[in-house]
Amino acid sequence: QASTSAGHVWYGSDVISNLASYPPNFFLRSFFKWTGTKLGLGIFHTVMMMTARDKKKALAELKAEMAEKAPATIVPGHGGFVTESDLAERAQAFLSQ
């Protein structure tokens, strides 16, 4: 995360995605859905399943940090930037799921 004059900007790497659509490949699309990766802003569960040793702990730590340094912008690893007035609340909501 970086502090700017507009607020905190968070880079989500492969933990956060903002998918507009699922991959066209049937197997990839099915895998995304099976792992719980949803369209729109949220956790990229497909990657978390393969990279996080303790997913719940990692997400809890991210949630606590984002509560302390509320995001003005989130730059997901996949999908477009998100800058909305309710972004801090949306981030806390998807990190709680």
N, C-alpha and C positions, 0 to 999 in steps of 0.2 A: 504494500500500500504506500501511497505517496500523498503527502499533504500539499494542497495547492490553494490558491486564493479562492477557488470555487468550492473547496471542501476536500474530503478524502477521496482519492481514486484508488480503487482496489482492482488488482489484476488477479483473476480467478484461476489462471493456469488451467489445468484439466479438471479441477475440482468443480468449477462453475461453468455452466453452458447456457446459451440462449438460442436454442435450436428453433429455426423456423419450420423445419420439416425433418422427418426421419430419412435416413439414407434410402435410396431407391432399391438397393440390393435386399432381397427378401430375408436372407439370413442375418445381415447386419440390422435391418429394421426390427426383426423379431428379437434379436439379442438386446437391442436398446430397450424395447418394451419389456422384455423379461426381467431385465435388471432394474427397472423402475425409472429409467431416464425419461423425463417428460419433455414435451415441447414447451418453449418459452424459457424464461429465466428460472434456473434451479440447479440442483446438484447433478453433476454428471456421474450418476451411479455406475454406469458402464465402466468408467475408468477407476472410480473409487474402489470397486470390487477387486480390481487387479493390483492396485498400488498401495492402498491404505492397510496397514497392519491392524489398526484399531479405528475403524471408520467412525464410530460413535464419539470417541475421544477427539479425533481430528476435527469433526464437525462442531463439537461443543467448544473447542478452543477457538475455532474460527468465529463462531457465533459470539463468544465473549469479546473477542477483539473487535468485531464489527459493531458490537453494542457500545464499546468504548470510543471507537473511531468510526462513527456512522458514515456509510458510503454516500457520496454525492454522485459518483459514477462507478459502475462496475464494468470492467473489461474482461469478458469471459474468454476462456480458451477457445471456445467454438461459438460463433454467432456474433451478432452486433453488440456494440456498446449499449449500456442502459443508463440513462440519466432521467430520472423522474422524481417528482416531489415526494412520493411515498416510498422511495427506494429503500431507505433504512428499515421501514416496517416490513416491506416485502422480503428483504434479505433475512430478517429475523424469522419470518414465517417459514421460508423454504429451508432454512437451516434447522428448524425445529422438527421437520418431518422425518 
